Amino acid sequence: MRKKKLIERVLSLILTLVILISSLSPSLLADNDTSETESGNGQALTNPVEGLLDPEPSNLPIVGADSYLIYDASSDTKLIGYQYDTLRAPAAITQIMTILLALEELELDDTITITKDMYESIPDDYVRIGFSDGEIVTVEQCLYACLLKSANDACMALAIKISGSESAFVKKMNERAEKLGCTSTHFTNSYGRMDSEHRTTCLDMSLILKEALHHPDFQEIATRSSFTIEPTNTYNDRRVLNNANRFVSIPATAYEYYIGGKTGFSTEASYTIIAGAEKDGRRLIGVLLGAGDAEKRYQTLIDLFEYCYTNYTTTMIDTPELNSMVQDSLTQIEHAISGTPLKVTNTELRLLECYSIETTLANGGYSNELDLSGMVIDPTADVQEFSIPIYRRFSNNESYRIGYYTVTITNPDSTTETSAETKVSEKKSLKTMIVPVIVGTILFIFLVFAIILLIKMIKKRKFNKNHRNPTIL
C-alpha cells in the first residue's frame, strides 16, 4: 500500500513537470513572434503608364489580326494594341522560349546525340530538319535550324538536351515565363504543337522576346541569311539552311531595322509573327496573333513599327536638369524644420531611365515638378523617411511620374538615448530567451530522473512479489 502511494506521487511529479515544460514553449514562441517589423516609405520605380499609351490611335494601318501589340522595350511601355492580353495559340513562335533557355543554359559548341524521342512524337506535317537516331550535332546547328527553318526536331533536341525529357523542359519553360513577368502563358510543348491548353498572349510573348534579344547570339542567328550544317557522323551531305523569315530573305518585305524574331503557323493559330526592331536607339517589339495572311503579316508589322517610331518618342531622363529643382526643395524642407532639433541626414534621387510619350506632346515642351504637398513632418519623431514624387508635366497638362526624391529626417538628440534603449532592450530580450531554456533543461533532467526512479521501483516491486510467491513446478 505504501509503495503504491509512492508510485502515485512519482507519477504526479512527472505530470507536473510535463505541464511546466509545456507552459514554457508558448512563451518562447511568443518572444520570437512579437518582434516589430519595420516598414519603409520607399516607392518602387515603375512605368507611369497603365495599359496602352494610346488606346485610340488615329490613322492606324489596317492590322488584320485577332490580337496585336507594339511594345517599347526601352521604356517598358505598351504603345498600341488590341486584345494583347487575350489568350491565343502561338504556333511556332513558342520556339523563342526554347531558344532563350538554350542560350541561357548551353554553350554553342555543346554536342547533342540525337535519339528517337527527339523526333518520333512530332506530327508528320510539322517541319523537320531530318536528324536521325545517333546523329551528333551541335547546339549552334540546332539554333540555326530553329530560327531559320523552324525545325521542330531541332527544337526538341534542345529541350531534351537541357532537361532530359520534353515534359521536364515544359515545366522549366513555364517557370521561366513566370519569372519574366508573364501572367497568362501556359506552355505544354517545346515547339508549338497544337494543344487546347498551349496558350500565350501578345504581351507575354513580347516579354520573352525582350529577354532573348539581350543575347547577341540570338540576334546574330535570327538575322543571318543562310547557314550550312556540315556532314555529320550519320549524314554525308551538307545541309544549307536559308532564312525563311521574309524580313531577311525577300527584298520586298526586308526591314533594315529588324533585329530578330520568329514566325509560326497552324490551322488552330493561323499565322503568327513576333519581331524586334531597333531604330535611333529605340527598341520596339511587335506581335501579331491570329493574322489572316502569311505575306501581309510582314508588311503589317513594318507599318506598325514605322507608325510608332513616327508618332511616339522615347526620351532619356537627364538627371542634371533636375538638380536645381531638387536643391530648392531641399532648402524648403530645411527651412521648415529650422528651430527644431530635426536634421536632414540623407537624400536620394531615384529616376526612371526613360519614358515614352506621343511625339506631339514631346515637341510641345515640358516642366518638372517635385510634389511636397503630401509631406507632413512630425517634430517629435526620431526618424522619418519621405518619398516625394517627381512629375514631368506637358503642354496639355498631362503629367508623368518619373521618379522619387527620398529624404530622411532624424532627431540627433534622441540618437544616444535610442541607442542606449536598444542595448537595454537587447539584453532583456536575451535574458528572456535564456532563462526559460535553462529552467526547461533543469526540469527535463528532473523528469528523466523521476522516470528512472519509477522504473527501478517497479522492477523492485516485481522482484519482491516473485520472491514471496515462488512458482511451483
Secondary structure as the mmCIF struct_conf table of DSSP 4:
data_model
#
loop_
_struct_conf.conf_type_id
_struct_conf.id
_struct_conf.beg_label_comp_id
_struct_conf.beg_label_asym_id
_struct_conf.beg_label_seq_id
_struct_conf.end_label_comp_id
_struct_conf.end_label_asym_id
_struct_conf.end_label_seq_id
HELX_RH_AL_P HELX_RH_AL_P1 ARG A 2 ASP A 33
TURN_TY1_P TURN_TY1_P1 THR A 34 THR A 34
HELX_LH_PP_P HELX_LH_PP_P1 SER A 35 GLU A 38
BEND BEND1 PRO A 48 PRO A 48
BEND BEND2 GLY A 51 GLY A 51
STRN STRN1 LEU A 52 LEU A 52
BEND BEND3 LEU A 53 LEU A 53
BEND BEND4 PRO A 55 GLU A 56
BEND BEND5 SER A 58 ASN A 59
HELX_LH_PP_P HELX_LH_PP_P2 LEU A 60 ILE A 62
STRN STRN2 ALA A 65 ASP A 72
TURN_TY1_P TURN_TY1_P2 ALA A 73 ASP A 76
STRN STRN3 THR A 77 TYR A 82
BEND BEND6 GLN A 83 GLN A 83
TURN_TY1_P TURN_TY1_P3 TYR A 84 ASP A 85
BEND BEND7 THR A 86 THR A 86
STRN STRN4 ARG A 88 ARG A 88
HELX_RH_3T_P HELX_RH_3T_P1 ALA A 91 THR A 94
HELX_RH_AL_P HELX_RH_AL_P2 GLN A 95 GLU A 105
TURN_TY1_P TURN_TY1_P4 LEU A 108 ASP A 109
STRN STRN5 THR A 111 THR A 113
HELX_RH_3T_P HELX_RH_3T_P2 LYS A 116 MET A 118
TURN_TY1_P TURN_TY1_P5 TYR A 119 SER A 121
BEND BEND8 ILE A 122 ILE A 122
TURN_TY1_P TURN_TY1_P6 ASP A 124 ASP A 125
BEND BEND9 TYR A 126 TYR A 126
TURN_TY1_P TURN_TY1_P7 ASP A 133 GLY A 134
STRN STRN6 ILE A 136 THR A 138
HELX_RH_AL_P HELX_RH_AL_P3 VAL A 139 LYS A 149
HELX_RH_AL_P HELX_RH_AL_P4 ASN A 152 SER A 163
BEND BEND10 GLY A 164 SER A 165
HELX_RH_AL_P HELX_RH_AL_P5 GLU A 166 LYS A 179
TURN_TY1_P TURN_TY1_P8 LEU A 180 GLY A 181
BEND BEND11 THR A 183 SER A 184
STRN STRN7 HIS A 186 HIS A 186
BEND BEND12 THR A 188 TYR A 191
TURN_TY1_P TURN_TY1_P9 SER A 196 GLU A 197
STRN STRN8 ARG A 199 THR A 200
HELX_RH_AL_P HELX_RH_AL_P6 CYS A 202 ALA A 212
TURN_TY1_P TURN_TY1_P10 LEU A 213 HIS A 214
BEND BEND13 HIS A 215 HIS A 215
HELX_RH_AL_P HELX_RH_AL_P7 PRO A 216 ALA A 222
TURN_TY1_P TURN_TY1_P11 THR A 223 THR A 223
BEND BEND14 SER A 225 SER A 225
STRN STRN9 SER A 226 ILE A 229
BEND BEND15 ASN A 233 THR A 234
BEND BEND16 ASP A 237 ASP A 237
STRN STRN10 ARG A 239 ASN A 242
HELX_RH_AL_P HELX_RH_AL_P8 ARG A 246 SER A 249
HELX_RH_3T_P HELX_RH_3T_P3 PRO A 251 THR A 253
TURN_TY1_P TURN_TY1_P12 GLU A 256 TYR A 257
STRN STRN11 TYR A 258 SER A 266
TURN_TY1_P TURN_TY1_P13 THR A 267 ALA A 269
STRN STRN12 SER A 270 LYS A 279
TURN_TY1_P TURN_TY1_P14 ASP A 280 GLY A 281
STRN STRN13 ARG A 282 ALA A 291
BEND BEND17 GLY A 292 GLY A 292
TURN_TY1_P TURN_TY1_P15 ALA A 294 GLU A 295
HELX_RH_AL_P HELX_RH_AL_P9 LYS A 296 ASN A 311
STRN STRN14 TYR A 312 MET A 316
HELX_RH_3T_P HELX_RH_3T_P4 THR A 319 LEU A 322
HELX_RH_AL_P HELX_RH_AL_P10 ASN A 323 ALA A 336
TURN_TY1_P TURN_TY1_P16 ILE A 337 GLY A 339
BEND BEND18 THR A 340 PRO A 341
STRN STRN15 LYS A 343 LEU A 351
BEND BEND19 GLU A 353 GLU A 353
STRN STRN16 CYS A 354 GLU A 358
HELX_RH_AL_P HELX_RH_AL_P11 THR A 359 ASN A 363
TURN_TY1_P TURN_TY1_P17 GLY A 364 GLY A 364
STRN STRN17 TYR A 366 LEU A 370
TURN_TY1_P TURN_TY1_P18 SER A 373 GLY A 374
TURN_TY1_P TURN_TY1_P19 PRO A 379 THR A 380
BEND BEND20 ASP A 382 ASP A 382
STRN STRN18 VAL A 383 PHE A 394
TURN_TY1_P TURN_TY1_P20 SER A 395 ASN A 396
BEND BEND21 ASN A 397 ASN A 397
STRN STRN19 SER A 399 THR A 410
HELX_RH_3T_P HELX_RH_3T_P5 PRO A 412 SER A 414
HELX_RH_AL_P HELX_RH_AL_P12 THR A 415 ARG A 468
BEND BEND22 ASN A 469 ASN A 469
HELX_LH_PP_P HELX_LH_PP_P3 PRO A 470 ILE A 472
#
